[in-house]
Amino acid sequence: MFRGATSLNLDAKGRLAVPTKHREAMQLECAGNLVLTAHPHRCLLLYPQPAWEPIQAKMMALSSFDSKSSALQRLLVGFAEDIALDSAGRMLVSPVLRDFAGLDKEVMLVGQGSHFELWNMEAWRAQLAQVMEGNGFEMPTELEGFSL
């Protein structure tokens, strides 16, 4: 279970050191084999490889003749890259994915339970501000009556 938000820095080569608290779980769950891909919100998704496989299978089962489905296939599967943690617990974010998400030095790694989101720091702050101000945020109908 991946939880928490962590501010991290990409090095000059595009490597990112995964926080120690998550490295052990990644090693146990997938031997450090991960999948990094694009998300429509201009962040990246980081999945343990075994958790990604059923998602990819669902995406590829959709019709390639449907424009919405094929657009999602191009984005999620088309950008997907297999990556591995190195011996120092770092992962390499390719230039293509860094460009897609606008990642520069300062990034935010946000746990989402089964996976992580990787955000450009400014985009993360803007997205949070939008949620906190209530602009464009509506509770999904599935959560009507939900309380904390």
N, CA and C atoms as an extended XYZ file, in Angstrom:
444
Properties=species:S:1:pos:R:3:atomname:S:1:resname:S:1:resid:I:1 pbc="F F F"
N         0.855       -1.177        0.000 N   MET     1
C         0.000        0.000        0.000 CA  MET     1
C         0.893        1.230        0.000 C   MET     1
N         0.743        2.053       -1.017 N   PHE     2
C         1.575        3.248       -1.157 CA  PHE     2
C         0.772        4.467       -0.735 C   PHE     2
N         1.230        5.097        0.344 N   ARG     3
C         0.552        6.279        0.879 CA  ARG     3
C         1.556        7.380        1.126 C   ARG     3
N         1.039        8.594        1.135 N   GLY     4
C         1.853        9.745        1.482 CA  GLY     4
C         2.322       10.518        0.275 C   GLY     4
N         2.649       11.773        0.527 N   ALA     5
C         3.166       12.669       -0.507 CA  ALA     5
C         4.574       13.091       -0.102 C   ALA     5
N         5.499       13.012       -1.054 N   THR     6
C         6.897       13.312       -0.776 CA  THR     6
C         7.458       14.216       -1.856 C   THR     6
N         8.087       15.295       -1.445 N   SER     7
C         8.782       16.181       -2.368 CA  SER     7
C        10.158       15.592       -2.649 C   SER     7
N        10.484       15.445       -3.927 N   LEU     8
C        11.752       14.837       -4.336 CA  LEU     8
C        12.418       15.684       -5.407 C   LEU     8
N        13.674       15.378       -5.679 N   ASN     9
C        14.408       16.068       -6.735 CA  ASN     9
C        14.891       15.069       -7.776 C   ASN     9
N        14.718       15.433       -9.036 N   LEU    10
C        15.310       14.678      -10.134 CA  LEU    10
C        16.751       15.136      -10.267 C   LEU    10
N        17.672       14.207      -10.496 N   ASP    11
C        19.049       14.623      -10.724 CA  ASP    11
C        19.218       15.037      -12.190 C   ASP    11
N        20.412       15.455      -12.552 N   ALA    12
C        20.680       15.958      -13.899 CA  ALA    12
C        20.432       14.909      -14.982 C   ALA    12
N        20.509       13.636      -14.628 N   LYS    13
C        20.282       12.562      -15.603 CA  LYS    13
C        18.827       12.105      -15.656 C   LYS    13
N        17.965       12.719      -14.836 N   GLY    14
C        16.552       12.344      -14.822 CA  GLY    14
C        16.244       11.198      -13.880 C   GLY    14
N        17.150       10.949      -12.927 N   ARG    15
C        16.919        9.876      -11.963 CA  ARG    15
C        16.234       10.432      -10.719 C   ARG    15
N        15.430        9.577      -10.125 N   LEU    16
C        14.657        9.938       -8.956 CA  LEU    16
C        14.886        8.874       -7.893 C   LEU    16
N        15.290        9.278       -6.703 N   ALA    17
C        15.491        8.335       -5.599 CA  ALA    17
C        14.146        8.065       -4.931 C   ALA    17
N        13.702        6.816       -4.998 N   VAL    18
C        12.450        6.423       -4.358 CA  VAL    18
C        12.660        6.470       -2.848 C   VAL    18
N        11.723        7.068       -2.105 N   PRO    19
C        11.883        7.115       -0.649 CA  PRO    19
C        12.088        5.731       -0.054 C   PRO    19
N        12.948        5.648        0.927 N   THR    20
C        13.313        4.386        1.568 CA  THR    20
C        12.093        3.613        2.038 C   THR    20
N        11.103        4.317        2.578 N   LYS    21
C         9.926        3.619        3.118 CA  LYS    21
C         9.156        2.862        2.031 C   LYS    21
N         9.330        3.236        0.761 N   HIS    22
C         8.626        2.554       -0.328 CA  HIS    22
C         9.508        1.547       -1.068 C   HIS    22
N        10.805        1.692       -0.962 N   ARG    23
C        11.723        0.787       -1.683 CA  ARG    23
C        11.530       -0.664       -1.293 C   ARG    23
N        11.450       -0.918        0.016 N   GLU    24
C        11.318       -2.296        0.488 CA  GLU    24
C        10.029       -2.926       -0.034 C   GLU    24
N         8.928       -2.172        0.008 N   ALA    25
C         7.657       -2.692       -0.502 CA  ALA    25
C         7.751       -2.976       -1.993 C   ALA    25
N         8.418       -2.109       -2.726 N   MET    26
C         8.584       -2.323       -4.166 CA  MET    26
C         9.444       -3.555       -4.444 C   MET    26
N        10.469       -3.751       -3.642 N   GLN    27
C        11.316       -4.927       -3.836 CA  GLN    27
C        10.528       -6.207       -3.545 C   GLN    27
N         9.741       -6.187       -2.483 N   LEU    28
C         8.964       -7.372       -2.121 CA  LEU    28
C         7.857       -7.655       -3.133 C   LEU    28
N         7.174       -6.608       -3.563 N   GLU    29
C         6.014       -6.779       -4.448 CA  GLU    29
C         6.397       -7.108       -5.887 C   GLU    29
N         7.498       -6.513       -6.368 N   CYS    30
C         7.782       -6.660       -7.805 CA  CYS    30
C         9.268       -6.716       -8.122 C   CYS    30
N        10.100       -6.977       -7.125 N   ALA    31
C        11.556       -7.043       -7.312 CA  ALA    31
C        12.104       -5.773       -7.951 C   ALA    31
N        11.458       -4.642       -7.680 N   GLY    32
C        11.915       -3.356       -8.223 CA  GLY    32
C        11.552       -3.133       -9.682 C   GLY    32
N        10.726       -4.006      -10.266 N   ASN    33
C        10.292       -3.846      -11.661 CA  ASN    33
C         8.997       -3.044      -11.695 C   ASN    33
N         9.058       -1.896      -12.329 N   LEU    34
C         7.964       -0.930      -12.314 CA  LEU    34
C         7.548       -0.559      -13.726 C   LEU    34
N         6.375        0.058      -13.821 N   VAL    35
C         5.905        0.619      -15.087 CA  VAL    35
C         5.566        2.076      -14.820 C   VAL    35
N         6.088        2.943      -15.670 N   LEU    36
C         5.840        4.377      -15.588 CA  LEU    36
C         5.129        4.796      -16.858 C   LEU    36
N         4.021        5.532      -16.710 N   THR    37
C         3.264        5.941      -17.886 CA  THR    37
C         2.609        7.297      -17.687 C   THR    37
N         2.035        7.807      -18.759 N   ALA    38
C         1.383        9.115      -18.760 CA  ALA    38
C        -0.052        9.004      -18.246 C   ALA    38
N        -0.537       10.085      -17.682 N   HIS    39
C        -1.926       10.196      -17.222 CA  HIS    39
C        -2.547       11.420      -17.888 C   HIS    39
N        -3.838       11.395      -18.190 N   PRO    40
C        -4.475       12.547      -18.852 CA  PRO    40
C        -4.351       13.867      -18.088 C   PRO    40
N        -4.095       13.825      -16.792 N   HIS    41
C        -3.950       15.060      -16.012 CA  HIS    41
C        -2.545       15.648      -16.076 C   HIS    41
N        -1.712       15.120      -16.968 N   ARG    42
C        -0.327       15.584      -17.181 CA  ARG    42
C         0.591       15.273      -16.015 C   ARG    42
N         0.276       14.194      -15.297 N   CYS    43
C         1.211       13.658      -14.322 CA  CYS    43
C         1.617       12.287      -14.852 C   CYS    43
N         2.470       11.594      -14.117 N   LEU    44
C         2.862       10.237      -14.488 CA  LEU    44
C         2.324        9.267      -13.450 C   LEU    44
N         2.071        8.051      -13.887 N   LEU    45
C         1.635        6.985      -13.001 CA  LEU    45
C         2.755        5.977      -12.872 C   LEU    45
N         3.042        5.560      -11.649 N   LEU    46
C         4.096        4.589      -11.369 CA  LEU    46
C         3.463        3.383      -10.687 C   LEU    46
N         3.495        2.239      -11.375 N   TYR    47
C         2.897        1.010      -10.881 CA  TYR    47
C         3.954       -0.071      -10.691 C   TYR    47
N         3.796       -0.909       -9.658 N   PRO    48
C         4.556       -2.154       -9.644 CA  PRO    48
C         4.119       -2.938      -10.887 C   PRO    48
N         5.045       -3.574      -11.548 N   GLN    49
C         4.738       -4.238      -12.812 CA  GLN    49
C         3.567       -5.222      -12.712 C   GLN    49
N         3.467       -6.062      -11.676 N   PRO    50
C         2.326       -6.975      -11.599 CA  PRO    50
C         0.974       -6.258      -11.468 C   PRO    50
N         0.939       -5.101      -10.835 N   ALA    51
C        -0.311       -4.345      -10.704 CA  ALA    51
C        -0.697       -3.671      -12.019 C   ALA    51
N         0.293       -3.371      -12.860 N   TRP    52
C         0.033       -2.722      -14.137 CA  TRP    52
C        -0.561       -3.673      -15.172 C   TRP    52
N        -0.145       -4.925      -15.158 N   GLU    53
C        -0.540       -5.880      -16.196 CA  GLU    53
C        -2.052       -5.986      -16.394 C   GLU    53
N        -2.876       -6.120      -15.330 N   PRO    54
C        -4.325       -6.195      -15.556 CA  PRO    54
C        -4.904       -4.895      -16.127 C   PRO    54
N        -4.304       -3.775      -15.769 N   ILE    55
C        -4.768       -2.487      -16.309 CA  ILE    55
C        -4.497       -2.435      -17.805 C   ILE    55
N        -3.303       -2.822      -18.192 N   GLN    56
C        -2.969       -2.830      -19.612 CA  GLN    56
C        -3.880       -3.797      -20.375 C   GLN    56
N        -4.147       -4.956      -19.794 N   ALA    57
C        -5.024       -5.924      -20.458 CA  ALA    57
C        -6.423       -5.348      -20.665 C   ALA    57
N        -6.955       -4.636      -19.664 N   LYS    58
C        -8.274       -4.000      -19.802 CA  LYS    58
C        -8.255       -2.938      -20.896 C   LYS    58
N        -7.185       -2.153      -20.912 N   MET    59
C        -7.082       -1.087      -21.927 CA  MET    59
C        -7.033       -1.677      -23.329 C   MET    59
N        -6.271       -2.740      -23.493 N   MET    60
C        -6.112       -3.325      -24.820 CA  MET    60
C        -7.344       -4.116      -25.261 C   MET    60
N        -8.232       -4.451      -24.319 N   ALA    61
C        -9.479       -5.139      -24.671 CA  ALA    61
C       -10.523       -4.171      -25.227 C   ALA    61
N       -10.290       -2.865      -25.048 N   LEU    62
C       -11.218       -1.868      -25.580 CA  LEU    62
C       -11.078       -1.779      -27.095 C   LEU    62
N       -12.120       -1.305      -27.730 N   SER    63
C       -12.101       -1.180      -29.186 CA  SER    63
C       -11.150       -0.081      -29.633 C   SER    63
N       -10.289       -0.420      -30.567 N   SER    64
C        -9.393        0.595      -31.133 CA  SER    64
C       -10.123        1.470      -32.148 C   SER    64
N       -11.363        1.109      -32.478 N   PHE    65
C       -12.157        1.913      -33.407 CA  PHE    65
C       -12.936        3.022      -32.700 C   PHE    65
N       -13.036        2.926      -31.372 N   ASP    66
C       -13.694        3.971      -30.600 CA  ASP    66
C       -12.661        5.057      -30.305 C   ASP    66
N       -12.957        6.282      -30.666 N   SER    67
C       -11.953        7.352      -30.550 CA  SER    67
C       -11.527        7.618      -29.099 C   SER    67
N       -12.458        7.545      -28.149 N   LYS    68
C       -12.088        7.771      -26.741 CA  LYS    68
C       -11.207        6.634      -26.216 C   LYS    68
N       -11.586        5.406      -26.550 N   SER    69
C       -10.802        4.253      -26.101 CA  SER    69
C        -9.407        4.269      -26.705 C   SER    69
N        -9.328        4.523      -28.001 N   SER    70
C        -8.013        4.501      -28.644 CA  SER    70
C        -7.135        5.646      -28.149 C   SER    70
N        -7.742        6.778      -27.816 N   ALA    71
C        -6.955        7.882      -27.258 CA  ALA    71
C        -6.350        7.482      -25.916 C   ALA    71
N        -7.142        6.818      -25.074 N   LEU    72
C        -6.620        6.349      -23.785 CA  LEU    72
C        -5.562        5.265      -23.972 C   LEU    72
N        -5.765        4.372      -24.929 N   GLN    73
C        -4.764        3.341      -25.206 CA  GLN    73
C        -3.441        3.986      -25.613 C   GLN    73
N        -3.519        4.973      -26.492 N   ARG    74
C        -2.287        5.649      -26.934 CA  ARG    74
C        -1.569        6.304      -25.769 C   ARG    74
N        -2.345        6.910      -24.895 N   LEU    75
C        -1.743        7.619      -23.766 CA  LEU    75
C        -1.182        6.644      -22.726 C   LEU    75
N        -2.034        5.770      -22.192 N   LEU    76
C        -1.622        4.905      -21.090 CA  LEU    76
C        -0.676        3.791      -21.516 C   LEU    76
N        -1.006        3.100      -22.592 N   VAL    77
C        -0.162        1.993      -23.032 CA  VAL    77
C         0.972        2.499      -23.926 C   VAL    77
N         0.666        3.471      -24.761 N   GLY    78
C         1.682        3.995      -25.678 CA  GLY    78
C         2.868        4.629      -24.976 C   GLY    78
N         2.631        5.282      -23.859 N   PHE    79
C         3.712        5.919      -23.111 CA  PHE    79
C         4.331        5.002      -22.058 C   PHE    79
N         3.732        3.845      -21.803 N   ALA    80
C         4.196        2.968      -20.724 CA  ALA    80
C         5.629        2.495      -20.969 C   ALA    80
N         6.431        2.597      -19.922 N   GLU    81
C         7.827        2.166      -19.983 CA  GLU    81
C         8.123        1.255      -18.801 C   GLU    81
N         8.792        0.149      -19.085 N   ASP    82
C         9.270       -0.730      -18.023 CA  ASP    82
C        10.540       -0.119      -17.458 C   ASP    82
N        10.578        0.035      -16.156 N   ILE    83
C        11.770        0.577      -15.510 CA  ILE    83
C        12.111       -0.302      -14.308 C   ILE    83
N        13.320       -0.200      -13.849 N   ALA    84
C        13.765       -0.968      -12.688 CA  ALA    84
C        14.523       -0.050      -11.739 C   ALA    84
N        14.344       -0.305      -10.460 N   LEU    85
C        15.127        0.432       -9.470 CA  LEU    85
C        16.569       -0.027       -9.568 C   LEU    85
N        17.503        0.918       -9.507 N   ASP    86
C        18.907        0.530       -9.502 CA  ASP    86
C        19.326        0.165       -8.079 C   ASP    86
N        20.584       -0.173       -7.896 N   SER    87
C        21.067       -0.616       -6.584 CA  SER    87
C        20.979        0.471       -5.519 C   SER    87
N        20.871        1.729       -5.936 N   ALA    88
C        20.740        2.841       -4.988 CA  ALA    88
C        19.279        3.229       -4.759 C   ALA    88
N        18.341        2.457       -5.317 N   GLY    89
C        16.920        2.755       -5.137 CA  GLY    89
C        16.427        3.894       -6.003 C   GLY    89
N        17.124        4.132       -7.111 N   ARG    90
C        16.722        5.208       -8.022 CA  ARG    90
C        16.047        4.613       -9.255 C   ARG    90
N        15.200        5.429       -9.862 N   MET    91
C        14.586        5.051      -11.129 CA  MET    91
C        14.843        6.170      -12.129 C   MET    91
N        14.983        5.785      -13.377 N   LEU    92
C        15.237        6.746      -14.440 CA  LEU    92
C        13.925        7.115      -15.117 C   LEU    92
N        13.626        8.405      -15.152 N   VAL    93
C        12.452        8.909      -15.856 CA  VAL    93
C        12.934        9.380      -17.228 C   VAL    93
N        12.408        8.769      -18.269 N   SER    94
C        12.872        9.069      -19.628 CA  SER    94
C        12.588       10.522      -20.002 C   SER    94
N        13.368       11.069      -20.936 N   PRO    95
C        13.111       12.431      -21.404 CA  PRO    95
C        11.699       12.601      -21.968 C   PRO    95
N        11.169       11.586      -22.636 N   VAL    96
C         9.815       11.675      -23.210 CA  VAL    96
C         8.781       11.864      -22.104 C   VAL    96
N         8.869       11.069      -21.043 N   LEU    97
C         7.907       11.199      -19.954 CA  LEU    97
C         8.146       12.459      -19.125 C   LEU    97
N         9.403       12.848      -18.942 N   ARG    98
C         9.673       14.117      -18.243 CA  ARG    98
C         9.046       15.273      -19.010 C   ARG    98
N         9.172       15.246      -20.326 N   ASP    99
C         8.599       16.299      -21.155 CA  ASP    99
C         7.074       16.285      -21.069 C   ASP    99
N         6.471       15.112      -21.161 N   PHE   100
C         5.013       15.001      -21.100 CA  PHE   100
C         4.463       15.643      -19.830 C   PHE   100
N         5.063       15.332      -18.683 N   ALA   101
C         4.570       15.809      -17.389 CA  ALA   101
C         5.192       17.138      -16.965 C   ALA   101
N         6.092       17.682      -17.785 N   GLY   102
C         6.734       18.947      -17.431 CA  GLY   102
C         7.612       18.837      -16.201 C   GLY   102
N         8.226       17.679      -16.004 N   LEU   103
C         9.060       17.485      -14.813 CA  LEU   103
C        10.402       18.166      -14.992 C   LEU   103
N        10.777       18.915      -13.976 N   ASP   104
C        12.120       19.481      -13.938 CA  ASP   104
C        12.745       19.016      -12.635 C   ASP   104
N        13.461       19.819      -11.957 N   LYS   105
C        14.183       19.357      -10.775 CA  LYS   105
C        13.263       18.927       -9.630 C   LYS   105
N        12.313       19.763       -9.255 N   GLU   106
C        11.476       19.502       -8.081 CA  GLU   106
C        10.171       18.820       -8.501 C   GLU   106
N         9.910       17.630       -7.919 N   VAL   107
C         8.719       16.854       -8.250 CA  VAL   107
C         8.027       16.381       -6.972 C   VAL   107
N         6.811       15.926       -7.133 N   MET   108
C         6.027       15.413       -6.004 CA  MET   108
C         5.606       13.982       -6.308 C   MET   108
N         5.909       13.067       -5.398 N   LEU   109
C         5.518       11.668       -5.507 CA  LEU   109
C         4.360       11.460       -4.537 C   LEU   109
N         3.198       11.061       -5.075 N   VAL   110
C         1.976       10.984       -4.278 CA  VAL   110
C         1.416        9.567       -4.308 C   VAL   110
N         1.370        8.927       -3.155 N   GLY   111
C         0.840        7.575       -3.059 CA  GLY   111
C        -0.649        7.534       -3.324 C   GLY   111
N        -1.073        6.522       -4.072 N   GLN   112
C        -2.486        6.338       -4.405 CA  GLN   112
C        -2.940        4.915       -4.092 C   GLN   112
N        -2.347        4.314       -3.074 N   GLY   113
C        -2.718        2.957       -2.686 CA  GLY   113
C        -1.934        1.923       -3.472 C   GLY   113
N        -2.404        1.611       -4.669 N   SER   114
C        -1.765        0.579       -5.491 CA  SER   114
C        -0.635        1.117       -6.348 C   SER   114
N        -0.513        2.435       -6.430 N   HIS   115
C         0.467        3.060       -7.317 CA  HIS   115
C         0.787        4.471       -6.820 C   HIS   115
N         1.638        5.151       -7.570 N   PHE   116
C         1.986        6.542       -7.271 CA  PHE   116
C         1.642        7.432       -8.453 C   PHE   116
N         1.424        8.703       -8.154 N   GLU   117
C         1.409        9.744       -9.172 CA  GLU   117
C         2.694       10.536       -9.001 C   GLU   117
N         3.265       10.968      -10.106 N   LEU   118
C         4.474       11.779      -10.101 CA  LEU   118
C         4.140       13.091      -10.807 C   LEU   118
N         4.240       14.185      -10.070 N   TRP   119
C         3.797       15.495      -10.546 CA  TRP   119
C         4.939       16.496      -10.628 C   TRP   119
N         4.860       17.380      -11.586 N   ASN   120
C         5.635       18.615      -11.588 CA  ASN   120
C         5.164       19.384      -10.357 C   ASN   120
N         6.075       19.961       -9.595 N   MET   121
C         5.710       20.606       -8.331 CA  MET   121
C         4.699       21.737       -8.528 C   MET   121
N         4.893       22.551       -9.529 N   GLU   122
C         3.948       23.660       -9.753 CA  GLU   122
C         2.573       23.143      -10.167 C   GLU   122
N         2.534       22.114      -10.999 N   ALA   123
C         1.254       21.531      -11.402 CA  ALA   123
C         0.553       20.914      -10.194 C   ALA   123
N         1.325       20.279       -9.303 N   TRP   124
C         0.761       19.706       -8.087 CA  TRP   124
C         0.140       20.787       -7.216 C   TRP   124
N         0.870       21.871       -7.031 N   ARG   125
C         0.355       22.970       -6.198 CA  ARG   125
C        -0.894       23.582       -6.812 C   ARG   125
N        -0.906       23.757       -8.126 N   ALA   126
C        -2.074       24.328       -8.815 CA  ALA   126
C        -3.280       23.405       -8.676 C   ALA   126
N        -3.049       22.113       -8.829 N   GLN   127
C        -4.130       21.139       -8.705 CA  GLN   127
C        -4.687       21.142       -7.286 C   GLN   127
N        -3.817       21.199       -6.285 N   LEU   128
C        -4.269       21.264       -4.890 CA  LEU   128
C        -5.045       22.539       -4.609 C   LEU   128
N        -4.550       23.651       -5.113 N   ALA   129
C        -5.237       24.928       -4.905 CA  ALA   129
C        -6.638       24.884       -5.503 C   ALA   129
N        -6.767       24.287       -6.673 N   GLN   130
C        -8.068       24.184       -7.321 CA  GLN   130
C        -9.035       23.358       -6.462 C   GLN   130
N        -8.561       22.262       -5.919 N   VAL   131
C        -9.409       21.427       -5.066 CA  VAL   131
C        -9.782       22.180       -3.788 C   VAL   131
N        -8.809       22.853       -3.174 N   MET   132
C        -9.056       23.545       -1.916 CA  MET   132
C       -10.008       24.730       -2.085 C   MET   132
N        -9.973       25.369       -3.243 N   GLU   133
C       -10.869       26.498       -3.502 CA  GLU   133
C       -12.239       26.028       -3.964 C   GLU   133
N       -12.353       24.752       -4.293 N   GLY   134
C       -13.626       24.225       -4.740 CA  GLY   134
C       -13.911       24.463       -6.210 C   GLY   134
N       -12.967       25.057       -6.950 N   ASN   135
C       -13.178       25.322       -8.367 CA  ASN   135
C       -13.147       24.026       -9.161 C   ASN   135
N       -14.263       23.675       -9.725 N   GLY   136
C       -14.308       22.495      -10.564 CA  GLY   136
C       -14.314       21.189       -9.791 C   GLY   136
N       -14.386       21.241       -8.469 N   PHE   137
C       -14.388       20.012       -7.687 CA  PHE   137
C       -15.808       19.674       -7.283 C   PHE   137
N       -16.237       18.495       -7.645 N   GLU   138
C       -17.537       17.994       -7.239 CA  GLU   138
C       -17.349       16.585       -6.703 C   GLU   138
N       -18.098       16.269       -5.660 N   MET   139
C       -18.039       14.935       -5.091 CA  MET   139
C       -18.651       13.961       -6.102 C   MET   139
N       -17.951       12.873       -6.418 N   PRO   140
C       -18.525       11.883       -7.328 CA  PRO   140
C       -19.832       11.324       -6.766 C   PRO   140
N       -20.765       11.004       -7.640 N   THR   141
C       -22.062       10.495       -7.187 CA  THR   141
C       -21.915        9.216       -6.369 C   THR   141
N       -20.881        8.400       -6.647 N   GLU   142
C       -20.661        7.176       -5.883 CA  GLU   142
C       -20.383        7.454       -4.412 C   GLU   142
N       -19.963        8.696       -4.109 N   LEU   143
C       -19.604        9.028       -2.718 CA  LEU   143
C       -20.655        9.889       -2.012 C   LEU   143
N       -21.838        9.993       -2.593 N   GLU   144
C       -22.896       10.767       -1.920 CA  GLU   144
C       -23.143       10.155       -0.552 C   GLU   144
N       -23.196       10.979        0.459 N   GLY   145
C       -23.419       10.522        1.813 CA  GLY   145
C       -22.144       10.071        2.524 C   GLY   145
N       -21.012       10.063        1.825 N   PHE   146
C       -19.744        9.661        2.434 CA  PHE   146
C       -19.252       10.749        3.376 C   PHE   146
N       -18.729       10.352        4.503 N   SER   147
C       -18.126       11.324        5.422 CA  SER   147
C       -16.886       10.727        6.040 C   SER   147
N       -16.031       11.610        6.517 N   LEU   148
C       -14.796       11.170        7.188 CA  LEU   148
C       -14.928       11.319        8.687 C   LEU   148
